[in-house]
Amino acid sequence: LPEARGAPLVLLYLLGLRALAQVSHRQLLSRPPAADGPRDFSASRARGYLDNITAIGPRTVGSPENEVLAVNYLLEQIRGIERESTDAHKISVDIQRPTGSFSIDFLGGFTSYYANITNVVVKLEPRNGAEHAVLSNCHFDSVPNTPGASDDAVSCAVMLEILNTLSKSSESLQHAVIFLFNGAEENILQASHGFITQHEWAKSIRAFINLEAAGVGGKELVFQTGPENPWLVQAYVVAAKHPFASVVAQEIFQSGIIPADTDFRIYRDFGNVPGIDLAFIENGYIYHTEYDTSDRILTDSIQRAGDNILAVLKYLATSEKLAKSFEYRHGNVVFFDIFGLFVLAYPARVGTIMNYITAAVAFFYLSKKVLQPKPRAVHNLKKLLTAFSLTLTSWMCTLVAVLMVAIFVSIIGRALSWYTHFYVSVSLYGTAAAAKLILVHMLAKKFFYKNVNEQYLGDVFFDASLMIWSIALAVMTQLGLCSAFICTLWVAFPLLTKLMIHKEFSQKGATIKFIVMYMLGMFVPYLYMLYLSWTVFEMFTPVMGRSGSEIPPDMVLAGFIVIFTMILSSYFINFIYLVKSTKTTLVTLTTVFVVTLILVCSGIFFPYSSDAANPKPKRIFLQHTSRRFHDLDGNVVKSDSGIWINGFDYNGISHITPHVPEINDTIRTPCEEQAPFCGLPWILPVDFMFRFVRALLYLSTSLQSRAAVAVSHTSRILRAKMWTPVSVPAGPSHMSLYVRPRAGSALSRWSLGDGMPVASLGGDYFVFYSRGLHAAPWHFWVELTAPEKDSDGIVSLAIAAHYFFGEDQKSPQLYALLERFPNWTFSSGWSCTYDLFVF
């Protein structure tokens, strides 16, 4: 088969599938709902709610905007809805302001304490009441300095309109629907914990739907369900009008690869309630930035989300299974949508049987191939294992080679060149991966298989790929991974294709008919893999801009591209042996790679963008910090003040220095070894994401912050233990407490969480504190085992106070510095204090 009819056809085929997969995402998934009748859910009315919520401004926990203005607006709308509701329903409203504490293993592990935060809770139930309820959850608070339109005001707007729609229906529900507008999710899931553990209505909840965001607009993805309770997935499958769901996303998210979490965890772990977690994932570049505004969320996105969630809530609120949800808790479920058209879902145990049967059939086919004719069985097995080993070797060589390119790009300071221009990553790492694969097999064909029949080689390398996928299918199924269904596709369809065109495989000189039949047989798994890969890259690429300086993002993205290249090439490796030559294809790929690499090294691809229509900013966090270090007698032994600067991606501040020259490597802050968390005012225990000191800079200033936090304590020593009550007078709404037992001491108990201290990754103890309005002083106690001699103290305790809003938020120096940052940055700044005490 001439190369002109072989390798280029394969490339055109893959490019065509890639384009079709992109159409599936951009059109099938983004198509407007069919206008075939009146709509229950009004996106225009929901947009009005959204615009009004975001017009309040940033809604940080503890601020008047969050605790008063947003709450009053929600109550005003809810009261208006209540006045217009039909007699079939009863609406109850409650304002909850809980105080509590819990520990969580998120971000390396820490304990959270909250006081007087705010929940707005609405219960819609039949006129005669209901024993059971389904919960719908959103949060109206936002991270500091951002309007929080997608995260998560749009979800609250959708819930308001769903409440409005249901309340006007003359059809009574069987169960209650509880709408929780929670006011402290960005404080690491505090309000949901306060509701599910303390509110009286929480006892009636049998299932929940959590509305979240990891991007701005687009289509909402179901990325977590359960735990177990397959009936919940079936409810979504039956009811959702525009489904978008993937168990692959669930297993990726729950693996911890993505540094994020949602209220789903709280309801699951502390409430023992099953649920569905949905999130907008498109355009994660502006998630948690000033660009997350309401005008960037399309009305069609609001309509789709409203149609889906309204339909699922109505289905659950009239389901017989809701009342007995615990009786239907029996294993996990495999679920995935087909190009946004519908969802396939089946119990994981059924999937296990299907997977093992598929793998067994494939192994039976391979064994038959090896054993016939019997005199050549050993020879056939040797050839199959050789092709198997060579395929794995080519994959390993490709992975190593491409990762070396990624390391080189990172070392020379050109990381994230693809952040704004994603095609650069494909042109750089994709072409390198494809070229390396072709090169290894081309050399094997030329030197190792010099006189071997081409048709035989094509056949044996097809079988080698089938063997690899069959082994992967068996292993993933044994590990209990629901994502093993992908391997089933990559075993079943190729095997069926091979059986249907086995005569063409054995013919001397493959024909166009063979190529067409082969590609048609592979159409389903290849199209689905391209569709899935687009979803994965859409989720992961923006995350690389906020994943810290610990792992080079180019290595992560290059690794993903290599993996997808290996998957997509697995059943086309045999074409390398079927075609007469692959030199032109190899030269073309190599040329594209070399040209792209030169352009990347030249710096022509700037990582960030200030484009008003599609910004992709660099995230910078600045804290004007005043620090005081006290000795055992309470005397201040060291104090300083400065602006601590964190670049939230791998590039640190290297791109900032040309614009603000004084921000460079000469102003690094040394780690205070005697202090927990290096004596730096971390708002969360994410220091493990920034171990490269080059990302942690401290700029000296002369101004001391006006804010300060005092700590008072008394000690009572009993035998070898010291019990220390501590009181922190009412400070700002956000504080971080750091505890480090000194040499010979150990923290045994405290009054926080469940009473058992949880250490962070570095061994220090971290407590995140937040409060709403009018909170009392914070009282807690710690108990430590103490050495007989404690002349140097038993414990170091530090507290950082963070001022996210109000007159103390930004000092004149901080304002002046923020003004100098280029427009392609999102610079979030605030003032804070850090006080270290030794007891």
Secondary structure, DSSP 8 states (H G I E B T S, - for coil): --GGGSHHHHHHHHHHHHHHHHHIIIIITT-----SS--SS-HHHHHHHHHHHHHT----TTSHIIIIIHHHHHHHHHHHHHHH--TTEEEEEEEE---EEEEE-GGG-EEEEEES--EEEEEEEETT--S-EEEEEEE----TT---IIIIIHHHHHHHHHHHHHHT-SS--SSEEEEEEES-STTTSHHHHHHHHH-GGGGGEEEEEEEEESSSSS-EEEEEEESS-HHHHHHHHHH-SS--BBHHHHHHHHTT-SS---HHHHHHHTS---EEEEEE-TTGGGTTSTT--GGGS-HHHHHHHHHHHHHHHHHHHT-HHHHTGGGG--S-EEEEEETTTEEEEEEHHHHHHHHHHHHHHHHHHHHHHHHSSGGGHHHHHHHHHHHHHHHHHHHHHHHHHHHHHHHHHHHTT-TTTTSS-HHHHIIIIIHHHHHHHHHHHHHIIIIISTTS-HHHHHHHHHHHHHHHHHHHHHHHHHTT-GGGHHHHHHHHHHHHHHHHTHHHHHSSS--HHHHHHHHHHTHHHHHHHHHHHHHHHHHHHHHGGGS-SSS-HHHHHHHHHHHHHHHHHTTTHHHHHHSS--HHHHHHHHHHHHHHHHHHHHT-S-S-B--SSS-B-EEEEEEEEEEEEE-TTS-EEEEEEEEEEEESSTTTTTTTTTTSTTSSGGGB----TTSGGGG---SSS-GGGG-SGGGEEEEE-S---S-----EE--EEETTEEEEEEEE-S--SEEEEEEEE-TT-EEEEESSTTSS--B-TTS-EEEEEEE-SS---EEEEEEEE--S--TT-SEEEEEEEEE-SSTTS--HHHHHHHHTS-TTEEEEEEEEEEEEEE-
